[in-house]
């Protein structure tokens, strides 16, 4: 199965770089490239695609407004020189956000995420891309607080605490507060790493130092295990590698 994709970017050099990276993946066919969102919209009125590589800062119509204008939204990978747009993109459920200039290694991770969403299973061992991503190979997350945007790798997160309409993300470097629900943030995390232990907590099971039937210890913090999650979480922790 091949995936049809288009590239929308007002910079020809950026379009060519995406094409160059995509040439390494036999599963993708570039069926069009456009330097503005209007031409892309006309194309999409008569054609369907599986994936769009989309710039944000473009003349006439921005990438964000373009996404909002689509009746049926395919998977989208945003490529931008401005990281402050990352949260706007993720609020629209894009697959990934790539900062220009895009390295092949980072592009590879974004393709991995798209395939994981598409297949929801591992690809064969001999395939060029695998959906099983380990360690530092997890795609980075962009998280915005009131002052700036942070780039976080999931493996660096200890746990996440819910605070009504906000969450607090505890990492090995910063503690970040952002406006988001625990449920929505959990959807962006690798499910093999992160589990819900309580209505107010998500934990990284690889960071667990110790646990009892009622609490989990991570980075000197005791996190409660609620009754509704107890059976599931204890089964997972007892079977952890």
Order of alpha helices (4+ residues) and beta strands (2+ residues): beta-alpha-beta-alpha-beta-alpha-beta-alpha-beta-alpha-beta-beta-beta-beta-beta-alpha-beta-beta-beta-beta-beta-alpha
